[in-house]
């Protein structure tokens, strides 16, 4: 995943683990960048699937 704020690439699963430390609740649907702390909405699975198809071409 690419952070829209700082532009660095990071693993979305790692960011989800870091974001859960806020203890709000597990379904907040946000991902926190481990570099700058910016929270952005998680990409829908359908968009991830379309990006994989695009990258293959």
N, CA, C and O atoms as CSV, one atom per row, in Angstrom:
chain,resi,resn,atom,element,x,y,z
A,1,UNK,N,N,0.845,-1.168,0.000
A,1,UNK,CA,C,0.000,0.000,0.000
A,1,UNK,C,C,0.896,1.239,0.000
A,1,UNK,O,O,1.993,1.227,0.559
A,2,UNK,N,N,0.417,2.289,-0.627
A,2,UNK,CA,C,1.159,3.541,-0.705
A,2,UNK,C,C,0.437,4.591,0.134
A,2,UNK,O,O,-0.770,4.785,-0.011
A,3,UNK,N,N,1.176,5.266,1.008
A,3,UNK,CA,C,0.587,6.302,1.863
A,3,UNK,C,C,0.264,7.536,1.020
A,3,UNK,O,O,1.144,8.050,0.329
A,4,UNK,N,N,-0.986,8.023,1.064
A,4,UNK,CA,C,-1.325,9.218,0.286
A,4,UNK,C,C,-0.707,10.498,0.842
A,4,UNK,O,O,-0.665,11.512,0.146
A,5,UNK,N,N,-0.227,10.468,2.083
A,5,UNK,CA,C,0.341,11.670,2.696
A,5,UNK,C,C,1.846,11.779,2.463
A,5,UNK,O,O,2.326,12.783,1.936
A,6,UNK,N,N,2.603,10.723,2.865
A,6,UNK,CA,C,4.068,10.802,2.744
A,6,UNK,C,C,4.593,10.105,1.483
A,6,UNK,O,O,5.736,10.333,1.087
A,7,UNK,N,N,3.773,9.257,0.847
A,7,UNK,CA,C,4.156,8.616,-0.408
A,7,UNK,C,C,4.986,7.351,-0.262
A,7,UNK,O,O,5.408,6.780,-1.268
A,8,UNK,N,N,5.232,6.898,0.960
A,8,UNK,CA,C,6.044,5.691,1.152
A,8,UNK,C,C,5.180,4.444,1.035
A,8,UNK,O,O,3.999,4.448,1.384
A,9,UNK,N,N,5.797,3.374,0.533
A,9,UNK,CA,C,5.112,2.088,0.431
A,9,UNK,C,C,5.278,1.320,1.738
A,9,UNK,O,O,6.328,1.367,2.379
A,10,UNK,N,N,4.205,0.603,2.120
A,10,UNK,CA,C,4.256,-0.217,3.328
A,10,UNK,C,C,3.276,-1.375,3.201
A,10,UNK,O,O,2.378,-1.369,2.358
A,11,UNK,N,N,3.474,-2.360,4.057
A,11,UNK,CA,C,2.625,-3.544,4.076
A,11,UNK,C,C,1.323,-3.214,4.812
A,11,UNK,O,O,1.356,-2.789,5.967
A,12,UNK,N,N,0.192,-3.405,4.156
A,12,UNK,CA,C,-1.098,-3.055,4.740
A,12,UNK,C,C,-1.406,-3.878,5.993
A,12,UNK,O,O,-2.011,-3.360,6.931
A,13,UNK,N,N,-1.004,-5.138,6.023
A,13,UNK,CA,C,-1.261,-5.973,7.197
A,13,UNK,C,C,-0.500,-5.459,8.419
A,13,UNK,O,O,-1.039,-5.461,9.525
A,14,UNK,N,N,0.728,-5.026,8.234
A,14,UNK,CA,C,1.510,-4.456,9.329
A,14,UNK,C,C,0.857,-3.172,9.837
A,14,UNK,O,O,0.799,-2.936,11.044
A,15,UNK,N,N,0.376,-2.360,8.933
A,15,UNK,CA,C,-0.255,-1.098,9.311
A,15,UNK,C,C,-1.549,-1.330,10.078
A,15,UNK,O,O,-1.857,-0.570,10.995
A,16,UNK,N,N,-2.306,-2.351,9.729
A,16,UNK,CA,C,-3.538,-2.653,10.446
A,16,UNK,C,C,-3.235,-3.046,11.884
A,16,UNK,O,O,-3.974,-2.671,12.794
A,17,UNK,N,N,-2.161,-3.794,12.102
A,17,UNK,CA,C,-1.777,-4.184,13.457
A,17,UNK,C,C,-1.406,-2.957,14.280
A,17,UNK,O,O,-1.768,-2.862,15.453
A,18,UNK,N,N,-0.691,-2.025,13.676
A,18,UNK,CA,C,-0.288,-0.799,14.372
A,18,UNK,C,C,-1.515,0.064,14.684
A,18,UNK,O,O,-1.597,0.660,15.758
A,19,UNK,N,N,-2.441,0.129,13.771
A,19,UNK,CA,C,-3.617,0.987,13.939
A,19,UNK,C,C,-4.517,0.473,15.056
A,19,UNK,O,O,-5.174,1.272,15.723
A,20,UNK,N,N,-4.565,-0.808,15.275
A,20,UNK,CA,C,-5.450,-1.379,16.293
A,20,UNK,C,C,-5.039,-1.013,17.711
A,20,UNK,O,O,-5.775,-1.300,18.655
A,21,UNK,N,N,-3.897,-0.396,17.877
A,21,UNK,CA,C,-3.446,-0.009,19.205
A,21,UNK,C,C,-4.296,1.105,19.812
A,21,UNK,O,O,-4.227,1.338,21.019
A,22,UNK,N,N,-5.088,1.789,19.008
A,22,UNK,CA,C,-5.910,2.884,19.539
A,22,UNK,C,C,-7.072,2.365,20.370
A,22,UNK,O,O,-7.671,3.132,21.125
A,23,UNK,N,N,-7.408,1.087,20.255
A,23,UNK,CA,C,-8.462,0.442,21.041
A,23,UNK,C,C,-9.857,1.022,20.825
A,23,UNK,O,O,-10.720,0.847,21.686
A,24,UNK,N,N,-10.107,1.697,19.723
A,24,UNK,CA,C,-11.449,2.206,19.451
A,24,UNK,C,C,-12.385,1.029,19.249
A,24,UNK,O,O,-13.282,0.801,20.061
A,25,UNK,N,N,-12.187,0.296,18.194
A,25,UNK,CA,C,-12.840,-0.972,17.928
A,25,UNK,C,C,-12.206,-1.566,16.688
A,25,UNK,O,O,-11.572,-0.850,15.913
A,26,UNK,N,N,-12.366,-2.842,16.493
A,26,UNK,CA,C,-11.609,-3.530,15.439
A,26,UNK,C,C,-12.129,-3.264,14.033
A,26,UNK,O,O,-11.455,-3.621,13.066
A,27,UNK,N,N,-13.281,-2.660,13.883
A,27,UNK,CA,C,-13.845,-2.451,12.552
A,27,UNK,C,C,-13.804,-0.988,12.116
A,27,UNK,O,O,-14.741,-0.510,11.476
A,28,UNK,N,N,-12.741,-0.279,12.451
A,28,UNK,CA,C,-12.680,1.147,12.107
A,28,UNK,C,C,-12.438,1.379,10.621
A,28,UNK,O,O,-12.662,2.484,10.126
A,29,UNK,N,N,-11.983,0.349,9.899
A,29,UNK,CA,C,-11.767,0.394,8.445
A,29,UNK,C,C,-10.703,1.408,8.031
A,29,UNK,O,O,-10.733,1.904,6.905
A,30,UNK,N,N,-9.772,1.721,8.917
A,30,UNK,CA,C,-8.679,2.620,8.568
A,30,UNK,C,C,-7.355,1.893,8.718
A,30,UNK,O,O,-7.231,0.926,9.470
A,31,UNK,N,N,-6.370,2.386,7.983
A,31,UNK,CA,C,-5.018,1.847,8.014
A,31,UNK,C,C,-4.094,3.004,8.360
A,31,UNK,O,O,-4.195,4.084,7.778
A,32,UNK,N,N,-3.188,2.775,9.312
A,32,UNK,CA,C,-2.264,3.825,9.726
A,32,UNK,C,C,-0.887,3.582,9.133
A,32,UNK,O,O,-0.335,2.489,9.253
A,33,UNK,N,N,-0.337,4.605,8.493
A,33,UNK,CA,C,1.000,4.515,7.918
A,33,UNK,C,C,2.020,4.385,9.046
A,33,UNK,O,O,2.031,5.215,9.955
A,34,UNK,N,N,2.879,3.361,9.008
A,34,UNK,CA,C,3.879,3.202,10.073
A,34,UNK,C,C,4.987,4.264,10.038
A,34,UNK,O,O,5.742,4.396,11.001
A,35,UNK,N,N,5.091,5.011,8.951
A,35,UNK,CA,C,6.140,6.031,8.831
A,35,UNK,C,C,5.693,7.398,9.353
A,35,UNK,O,O,6.421,8.040,10.109
A,36,UNK,N,N,4.502,7.842,8.952
A,36,UNK,CA,C,4.075,9.193,9.332
A,36,UNK,C,C,2.853,9.214,10.250
A,36,UNK,O,O,2.537,10.258,10.821
A,37,UNK,N,N,2.157,8.077,10.402
A,37,UNK,CA,C,0.998,8.017,11.278
A,37,UNK,C,C,-0.304,8.451,10.635
A,37,UNK,O,O,-1.340,8.477,11.300
A,38,UNK,N,N,-0.272,8.794,9.350
A,38,UNK,CA,C,-1.489,9.215,8.654
A,38,UNK,C,C,-2.458,8.045,8.549
A,38,UNK,O,O,-2.053,6.943,8.178
A,39,UNK,N,N,-3.723,8.264,8.866
A,39,UNK,CA,C,-4.734,7.220,8.776
A,39,UNK,C,C,-5.559,7.430,7.518
A,39,UNK,O,O,-6.104,8.511,7.293
A,40,UNK,N,N,-5.646,6.397,6.708
A,40,UNK,CA,C,-6.427,6.459,5.485
A,40,UNK,C,C,-7.383,5.275,5.444
A,40,UNK,O,O,-7.141,4.259,6.094
A,41,UNK,N,N,-8.469,5.399,4.682
A,41,UNK,CA,C,-9.403,4.273,4.575
A,41,UNK,C,C,-8.763,3.095,3.875
A,41,UNK,O,O,-7.941,3.262,2.973
A,42,UNK,N,N,-9.144,1.906,4.296
A,42,UNK,CA,C,-8.649,0.671,3.685
A,42,UNK,C,C,-9.236,0.535,2.280
A,42,UNK,O,O,-10.400,0.867,2.056
A,43,UNK,N,N,-8.430,0.049,1.337
A,43,UNK,CA,C,-8.917,-0.147,-0.031
A,43,UNK,C,C,-9.900,-1.306,-0.071
A,43,UNK,O,O,-9.667,-2.331,0.568
A,44,UNK,N,N,-10.995,-1.163,-0.810
A,44,UNK,CA,C,-11.925,-2.280,-0.956
A,44,UNK,C,C,-11.260,-3.452,-1.680
A,44,UNK,O,O,-10.386,-3.249,-2.523
A,45,UNK,N,N,-11.673,-4.668,-1.353
A,45,UNK,CA,C,-11.087,-5.851,-1.977
A,45,UNK,C,C,-11.289,-5.858,-3.484
A,45,UNK,O,O,-10.430,-6.343,-4.220
A,46,UNK,N,N,-12.423,-5.322,-3.957
A,46,UNK,CA,C,-12.675,-5.294,-5.400
A,46,UNK,C,C,-11.664,-4.399,-6.118
A,46,UNK,O,O,-11.257,-4.701,-7.240
A,47,UNK,N,N,-11.260,-3.305,-5.481
A,47,UNK,CA,C,-10.265,-2.414,-6.081
A,47,UNK,C,C,-8.895,-3.077,-6.118
A,47,UNK,O,O,-8.156,-2.930,-7.092
A,48,UNK,N,N,-8.555,-3.809,-5.054
A,48,UNK,CA,C,-7.286,-4.544,-5.040
A,48,UNK,C,C,-7.248,-5.566,-6.168
A,48,UNK,O,O,-6.225,-5.734,-6.831
A,49,UNK,N,N,-8.367,-6.245,-6.381
A,49,UNK,CA,C,-8.453,-7.253,-7.438
A,49,UNK,C,C,-8.259,-6.602,-8.809
A,49,UNK,O,O,-7.523,-7.128,-9.644
A,50,UNK,N,N,-8.910,-5.470,-9.044
A,50,UNK,CA,C,-8.766,-4.773,-10.323
A,50,UNK,C,C,-7.332,-4.290,-10.539
A,50,UNK,O,O,-6.828,-4.334,-11.661
A,51,UNK,N,N,-6.679,-3.836,-9.489
A,51,UNK,CA,C,-5.288,-3.390,-9.608
A,51,UNK,C,C,-4.363,-4.545,-9.962
A,51,UNK,O,O,-3.411,-4.360,-10.720
A,52,UNK,N,N,-4.629,-5.740,-9.423
A,52,UNK,CA,C,-3.819,-6.909,-9.768
A,52,UNK,C,C,-3.952,-7.233,-11.247
A,52,UNK,O,O,-2.963,-7.551,-11.907
A,53,UNK,N,N,-5.162,-7.153,-11.765
A,53,UNK,CA,C,-5.390,-7.429,-13.187
A,53,UNK,C,C,-4.676,-6.389,-14.041
A,53,UNK,O,O,-4.055,-6.729,-15.048
A,54,UNK,N,N,-4.762,-5.130,-13.643
A,54,UNK,CA,C,-4.114,-4.039,-14.389
A,54,UNK,C,C,-2.589,-4.228,-14.396
A,54,UNK,O,O,-1.939,-4.013,-15.420
A,55,UNK,N,N,-2.027,-4.630,-13.257
A,55,UNK,CA,C,-0.578,-4.793,-13.148
A,55,UNK,C,C,-0.068,-5.944,-14.001
A,55,UNK,O,O,1.075,-5.916,-14.459
A,56,UNK,N,N,-0.907,-6.964,-14.221
A,56,UNK,CA,C,-0.504,-8.093,-15.041
A,56,UNK,C,C,-0.390,-7.733,-16.510
A,56,UNK,O,O,0.366,-8.368,-17.244
A,57,UNK,N,N,-1.133,-6.719,-16.952
A,57,UNK,CA,C,-1.120,-6.334,-18.380
A,57,UNK,C,C,-0.048,-5.386,-18.709
A,57,UNK,O,O,0.083,-4.978,-19.864
